[in-house]
Amino acid sequence: MPPTGLRVKSPEKLIAESGADLEGHGLRRTMGLFQLVCFGVGAIVGTGIFVGLSDSVAEAGPAVVISFLLAALTCVFTAFSFAELGGAIPVSGSSYSFAYATLGERSAFLVGWCLLLEYGVSVSAVAVGWGQYLNSLLNSVFGFELPAALSHAPGDGGVVNLPAVVVILLAATLLVRGIRESARATAVMAVVKIAVLALFCALAFSAFESGNLDGFAAAGFAGITSGASVAFFSFIGFDAITTAGEEVENPRRNIPLAIMICMGVVALLYCTVALAAIGAVGSDQVAQQEAALAVVVDDVTHSTAGGTVIAFGAVVAIASVVLAVMYGQTRILMSMSRDGLVPQVFERVDPRTSTPVANTWIVACVFAVPAAFSTLDVVLDLTTIGTLGAMVAVNLAVLRLRATHPDLERSFRVPLLPVTPLLGIAMCVYLMYGTGPGTWLQFAVFLAAGALVYQFYGRRNSRLTS
């Protein structure tokens, strides 16, 4: 049993309240395993590889491949914990609900607060990257680009990033139509972007030169670690699979399976893309390029045709991330609202579409603001540290749940417990350290604000009675 005074909600109560083994709180179970895997790929593969690759290469050089492996390993250890908890507590709250069942209400609220960074702020970061590739596509196809004033944030020499706002509003429009439509769109976009990245690898490897890998780890292990901290952003989103706990068929089986499949596919894809890009043109040519993959293909093919295809794939890929991550954010807020920790408007489900319409539009409008006026770098580091903080909580939660509910039905079990979760915690903390003191200060201020919101609103309005 939990310690005296720790406000927890039992897994049984979470499942009963959400209807997770039946139909979830007005939501419909329409997603199968294939759609769930595509949803996971849709949530992960986007800005991190199409745009963020150049930032990772700038830190680690050719050894960025090791950086991606390190970031992937961090996610894999934690993915085991997500898989066990997602199969045992198949509800929409993801990390928030897992913490509520194990670490207490205050910790759960702060985890949910961190998820505002992971799901919400990352929407803004991803949308910023979408505008970069949209301009590349427009230039390739029509020979013009949007004016800098309308396609860049003030910090990047513009006035407002209009494309970033547009893609967020388009995603919200699709999300409110229904989960079936959103899942189908995400599946199509996931297939398209995997095909485009496969094409990129084929073209880049055709020009591969081993000499481009000279000075493989010139920046040393410190560079690899810094690169991993940046590359970690590329993997953000796999945990969004657990937010579909009330809208996926047979969640106890499909959620753990989808997580494992997604992590394997994405890790292999990222390492291959990074190796192909550097092998084709060298790390100096990849670093600090806004649309790095398109630049590589143009250089290899000596034309703009290949870059046009890559730019199209990036536009589709990044749009799918916005769609999938916004979905996850709305479901987290819906779970928190169900518990009384945020206003009731976030839990209302439209009976016609079976979607949280007001919730979705509020999220879209709120996060369109930083997308319009922030640079990618500003939101990227803060998103990374917030996500890592939530992942630490998930690893702690799986350890705690094994101790307090050893007989709970589990469709998947973390291997080598407690070693695996402890390694996940250690690697998350290590990557958090790599984000730098400035990001830590911002994160501390953000957590302090969350603690105040919980104290003066969340705790007073909580529906937890026992």
Secondary structure, DSSP 8 states (H G I E B T S, - for coil): ---TT-----HHHHHHHHTTTSS-TT----B-HHHHHHHHHHHHSSHHHHTTHHHHHHHHGGGHHHHHHHHHHHHHHHHHHHHHHHHHS-STTHHHHHHHTTT-HHHHHHHHHHHIIIIIIHHHHHHHHHHHHHHHHHHHHHS----HHHHS-GGGT-S-BHHHHHHHHHHHHHHHH-HHHHHHHHHHHHHHHHHHHHHHHHHHHTT--GGGGSSTTTTHHHHHHHHHHHHGGGGTTGGGGGGGTTTBSSHHHHHHHHHHHHHHHHHHHHHHHHHHHHHHH-HHHHTT-TTHHHHHHHHHHTSSHHHHHHHHHHHHHHHHHHHHHHHHHHHHHHHHHHTTSS-GGGG--BTTTTB-HHHHHHHHHHHHHHHHH--HHHHHHHHHHHHHHHHHHHHHHHHHHHHH-TTS--SS--TTTTHHHHHHHHHHHHHHHTT-HHHHHHHHHHHHHHHHHIIIIIHHH-----
